[in-house]
C-alpha cells in the first residue's frame, strides 16, 4: 500500500507533464516546445533524489528512520498540493513555471528521502527459494500506482471539457495525492515496526558516507547501471505515448489512457511472473530475458503511430518483467554493512540516469528524426544493462577464482 500511494503521486505529476503543464505553464510556446520544457522540469525530481539520499543519511542519525520517512512524506505531500494550487502562466507569468520547477525539485527531495529499504527486509525474511517472490512485492506499487493515476485522469478527461480540465479539473488529482499520502504515512510507519524475522538493526544501518564511497564505489556504479533500461522503459511506455499521441498522432487521449490501464494490469501480472522466474532460475536470468525482449519491443516503436496497442501492451508486459526484479538485484552486490546505504544511493542514481530524461530525450528524438530514433535511445539503455550484467558475471568469476586460490 505504501509503495502504491508513492507511485500514485509520482504518476499524477508524470501524466500532468504531458497533458496539462504545456498548456497551463507554457502557453506562450508552441505545443512541442512547451512539452519539452515540461519534461525538463519533470527531470528535476530525479536530480534531487541523490541529494535527498545523502541528506537523509544525516537526518536518520538524528531522528531515526521513522522520523526521517515521516518528514520526507510531509515534504512530498506538501509540495504536491502546492503544485495543485499554483496559478497559471496567464496569472503569474514566468514566475509560474519557475515555481513549478522549484516544487518539482522539492518533490524529489521527498521521494529520495522516503526510501525505506523494504525490499531488503522482505528479501532477508524470505524462505529459501522464495526470495524473488518476496522481493517483487514492493515493485507491484509501480504498475498499481500508475493504474490508479491513469484511471483518475481517464475520468477527468472523459467527463470534463478541455477548458474545464485545464482550468481546474487537473488540480483535483494533486489534491487526491495528499489524501492518500496520509494513508501512506501510516502504512510506512506500520511496516517500520513490523518484525520480518531479520536483523533489521544491522540490515538497515546507515553506513558512513566516506567509508561507503571508498569501499563500494565500483559496486554503486555497477548497481546503478543494472536496472537502467528498466527505469528508462518505465517512462517510455507511460509518459512518452501520451505526449506523442497529443502532439503527432491526433488520437483521443482517453483511448491511450485506456490502453495504458490495460497495459498496467498486464504489468502487474508480469511483475508476479518475474518473481516466480527469479526463484526458478535467477534474477540475472530474468533481467537478461527482459533486456532481450526490450530489443524486440524497440522494433514495435513505429506502431505507436498506427496501432499503438501493440507497443503499449507489449511494453507494459516487458516493463513488469524487468522492473519486478530491478530493485532486488541491487543489494546483493554490497557487503552487508553497506547494503542499506549503498542500495539507496545506487537506486537513486539509476533513476536519475535511466528515467529522469527519458520522456524529454524520447520526445525530442521522435520529433526531430522519427520514432526509430526513440527506439535507438531505448536500445542504448539495453546495451548499458547488458554490459553491467557481463561485468557482474566476470566479477563473480574472479571472486570465485580468488576464493579457490
N, C-alpha and C positions, 0 to 999 in steps of 0.2 A: 504493500500500500504506500509506503514512504517513497519508494522509487517512482511509482506511478504518478503521484502528485508532483514530484520534482520534474518529471518529463512532460507532464501536462503543461506546466508553466513554461517550460523550455520551448515546446512546440506552439503554444499560443503566440509567443513572440515570433517564432520562425515563420509561421503561416502569415502573420500580420506583416512581416517584412516583405512578402511577395504580393499580398492582396491589398494592404492598407497604406503602409507608410509612404510608398512612392507618390500616392495621390494626396495624402494628408500633409506630409512634411517636405515633399519636393515637387509641388505642383508647378513651380517655375521652370522645371526642367522637362525635357521630353520623357515619355514613359520609360524608355530603355535606360537613359542616364539616371533617372530617379530611382529605378530599381537597383542599378549598380551601386548607387550611393547608399541605398537602404541596406544592401548586403554588406557593404563596407562597415557600416555601423553594427550590423549583426555580428561581425567577427570580433568586435571589441570585448565581448564577454569571454571569449576564449583566450584573448591576450591577458585578461585579468586573472584567469584561473590559476596559472602557475604562481603568480604573485600572491594570490589568496592562499595557496598551498603553503608557501613559506611563512606568511603572516600567521596562519592558523596554527603552525607548529609552536610559535611563541605564546599564542593565546591559550592553547591547550595546556601548556605547562602551568599557567596561572589559574585558570578556571575549570580545567578538566574537559574531557571530551563531551559530556552532556551540555556544559555551558558553552563550549565552542559551537556546537551544532545548533543550539538554541539561538545564539547570536547570529550565526550565518543565515538561518532560515528567516529571522526577523529582518535582516538586511535584504534578503531576496524578496520577501513578500512586500516590504515597504516600497522598494524600488519598482516592483511590478505594478502595484496600484498607482504609483506616481506616474508611470507611463500612461496608464489609462486615463489620467486626469490632465495630461499635457494639452495645452492649446495647440491649434494647428498653425501652419506657416502663415495662413491669412491673418491670424490674430497676433502672433508673436514675431513673425518674420524669421530671420536667420537664427534667432535665439531658440526657436522650437526644435530644429534638427540638432542643434548643439546640445540642448538639454536631453534630447533623446539619446545621443551618444554617451553623455555622462551617466545617465541612468542605466544604459545597457552595460557600461563598464562596471557599475556598482552591482548589477545583477550577477555579473561574472565573479565578483568577489564573494557574493553569497553562495553561488554554485560551487566554487572551488573550496570554500571553507566548510561546506556541508558534507564533504567526502567522509564516510563513516567506517569504511573497511568491512562492511557487512559480508562481502564476498569472501574475505579472508576467514571470518568466523564460521561461515557456513561450510566452506571447503575444509577447514580444520576439523569441524564436528561431524563431517560426513562419514558414514560407514565405508569400509574398504570396498572399492569397486563402484562407488556411487558418487564420487567427487564431482563428476561432470554434471550430474542431475541436480545436486545440491547447489553448485556454484552458478548454474544458469538461472536460478530462481530470481535473483535481483535483476537480471537482464530482461526479464519479462516486462519490467517497468517501462522500457523504451517503446515497444510497439503498442502496449496498452495505453500509455500516456499519449502517444500520438493519435490513437483511435479516438480517445475522449476529446482531444483538442480539435481534430478534424471534424468530428460529429457536431461539435458546438458551432464551428464556422459553417458547416453544411446547413445547419438550421438557420443561422443568421443570414447567410447569403441567399437562402431559398425563400425565406419568409419576409425579408425586408427589401425595399427598393435599393438600388445602388446608392442613391443620395442618403437614405436613412442609414444604411450600413456604414458609409464613410463618415457620416456626421456624428453618430452616437452608437450605432449598433456594435461596432468592434470593441468599444470600451467595456462592454459587459463581460467579454471574455477575460479581460485583465482583472476585473473585479472578482470574477469567479476564482481566479488563481489564488487570491488572498484567502478566500474561504477554505479552499482545500489545503492551503498551506498550513492552516491551523491544525487540520486533521493530520497532516504530515508530521508536524512537530510532535504531537502526542504519540504517533506511531514510531517515530525515531527514538524518542525517549524510552518507549516501552521495549524496543529492540535492544537499546543500550543496557538495559537492566535484565535482559533475558540470558539465562545460563545455557550456552550452547555446548557445554561439556568440554570446552577447550581452555587453555591457559591464556585468557584474554589479556592479563596484565603484561605478559611477555609479548604476545602476538600483536597487540595494538599499542605498543610503546613507541613514542616518537623518538627517533634517533637524532643525535646532534648533527646539524647540517654539515659542518666541516668533515666529520667522520663519514657521513653518507656520501658526500661528493668525492672524497679521497678514495674510498674503498669500493664504491659501487657506480662510478660514473659511466663505465662501459655498459654495465647492466641497465642503467637508466636509459641510455640512448637506444640500446637494443630493444628493451621492453616498450619504449615509445614507438619504435618502428613496426613492431609486430602487428598491432591491430590497425595500422594507419589506413589501409584500404577499406576496412570495415567502417571506420568512422567517416571517411570521405563518402562512401556509398550511402551512409545514413542521411545525408542531405541531398544527395543526387537522386534519391527516389522520393523524397518528401517535399523539400522546398523548391528544388530546381524545376520539376514538372509543372508546378503551379505558375511560376513566373514565365516559363516558356509558353504555356497554354494561353496565358493572359496577353502576352506580347506578340506572339507569332502565329499560333495555330488557330486562334479565333474560336476555340471550343468553350463551351459553357463551363465555368469554374466548378459548378456543382457536380458536373459529370466527372471531372478529375478528382474532386474530393471523395465522391462515391467509390471510384476505382481504388483510391488510396485507403479508404476504410476497409474494403475487401482485402486489399494487399496487407494491411496491418493485421487483419485476422489470420491471414496465411503466415505472416511473420511470427505471430505468437506460436503457431504450430511448429514452425521450423526452429525456433529457439529451443523448444522442448526436445525436438529431434536431435539438435546439436548436443544436448546433454547426454542423451542415450548413446549417440555415436562416439562421444568422447569417452564414455566408460567402456564401450566395446573395443575401441581402438586407442586413440589418444587425442588430446586437444590439438597437438601439432598436425595430426592427420586431418582433423576437421577443418582447421584453418587452411591447410593446403587444398583440400577439396573445394572449399568455398572460394578460394583465390582462383582456381581453375574455372569455376562457374562464373566468376566475375569477368573472365576473359570472354566467355560466351555471351554474357549479358551486354558487354560493350558492343557486340555485333548487332544487338537489337536496339541500340540508341536511336537509329534512324526511324524506327517505328513510332517514336514519340510524336512525329508529325502526322502520321496517317492512322495508325492503330495503337494508341497509347496504352491500351490494356496489356499488350504483350510486354512492353518494357516495364511498366509499373508493377504488374502482378509478379512477373519473374524476378524483378528487382527486389521486391519485398521478401520473397522466399529466400533468395541468396543472402539478403541482409540479416534475416533471422538466424540463418545457419552460421554466418560469420560472427555476428555480434554476440550470439549466445555464449561463446567461449572466449571472446576478446578480452574480458576482464580477468577471468580465472587463469589465463595462461601467463599473465604478468608476474604475480607474486612468486611463482616457482623459481624464478631466476635469481632472487635475492636470498642472502643469508637471513636466518630467522630474525635476528635483531634489527634488520633493515627492511623487513617486508612491508610493514605498515607505511613508513615514510617513503620508501623507495617506490612502492606501488602508487601512492598518491601523486608523487612528482611525475612518474612515468605516464600515468593515465592523463593528467592534465596537459602534459607536453604532447601526447599523442592526439588529444582532441584539438590542440592548437595547430599541429602540423597537418592533421588529416581532415578535420571537419570545419575549421574556422573559415577558411577561404574557399571551400568547395562550391557553395552557391555562386559566389562572386566570380570565381575563375571559370566555372562551368558555363554560366550565362554569357560572360564576355567572349569566351572561345566560340560558343554556339552562334552568337550574334555576328561575330566577325568572320568566322570561317565555315560554320555549319555544325550540325550535330556530331559529325565524325570527330571533330576536334575535341569536343567534350568527352567523347569515348576514349580518345587517346589520353586525356587527363586522368580518367579512371584507371586506365591500364598502367600509367606511371605509378599510381598508388599500389597496384597489384605487384608491380616489379619490386617496389620497396619492401612490401610484406614478404615476398618470396626470398628476397635477399636476406632479410632478417631471419627467416626460417633456416636458410642454408648456413648462415653464420652461427646460429644456435646449435644446429646439428654438429658442425665442425667443433664448436666449443665443447659440447658434450663428449665427443670422441676424444678430444685432447685430455679432458679431465679423467676419462676412463683409463686412458693410457698412463697418465701420471699416477693414478691410484694403484694400478698394477705394478708400476715400477717401484 
